[in-house]
């Protein structure tokens, strides 16, 4: 773990919060020369206050290009780490340091190092949903937006390790015809969707289209009319002639879908159990209040060992070049 936290003062108590958090955050943006980057899976209030909303690839690109002095990353830990890797001299803040990632957690660095050693000669392509240490052990980083495009650029005789998401890796193999060695990691949200309940929903909504993220399990993807990254799903629902969609990804994206196509209906795909398991518990740790306090106190701050940062920067940069 390379993240540290500055001490937070007593002013972080709820009673110190301003009445209008939106206005207070806008004021802090100006005084700090700060930019707020938010993932599509954040709560609606955070999306509405963000300067830039996107998926992992879009946010990585935005982080690489920003001229702000302070980057406030409303997302999860690996996303804020990526921003710091690309901006070593800027202050990078994460509203809640416990906003981790279940997928990243399935790939411990020591175990992955042994896995890599057991497959000599393999090129390592890692999904951006991984720690800085895993990125540092990788040759190329990818996102769900560009994974297929990147694998297609690798010479056919070059063996590949794909980590950490097995479902995305399996989908990329199907799309490219490439055989890859897959690390067996997964996302708790995208593996929770119920195939049975989705089929039942389709029966009661026969005109709907099922759109799904490639991190979903194969049985769910088989029923999808369209499979794509978060940004691709948003674009598809705007362009499709369909008026109703069953959305098999974290339901935070539905806020943007409703804004982009207010005349259409969006139904979150149901999980196996009667719970909110289709919401990422880590993404939802961030709140508008925590975002304000992070800016006000300039903490929690993401810091990183420079050797790890430089090693992790190279595969991210290669991704950005191959995605152009």
Helices and strands as residue ranges (DSSP letters): G 10-12, G 14-16, H 21-32, E 34-39, H 44-49, E 52-54, H 56-65, E 70-74, H 77-86, E 91-94, H 102-105, H 109-117, E 123-127, H 132-136, E 140-142, H 147-152, E 160-163, H 166-176, E 181-182, H 195-204, E 209-212, H 218-221, E 226-227, H 230-239, E 244-248, G 251-253, H 254-260, E 265-268, G 283-285, H 288-297, H 306-323
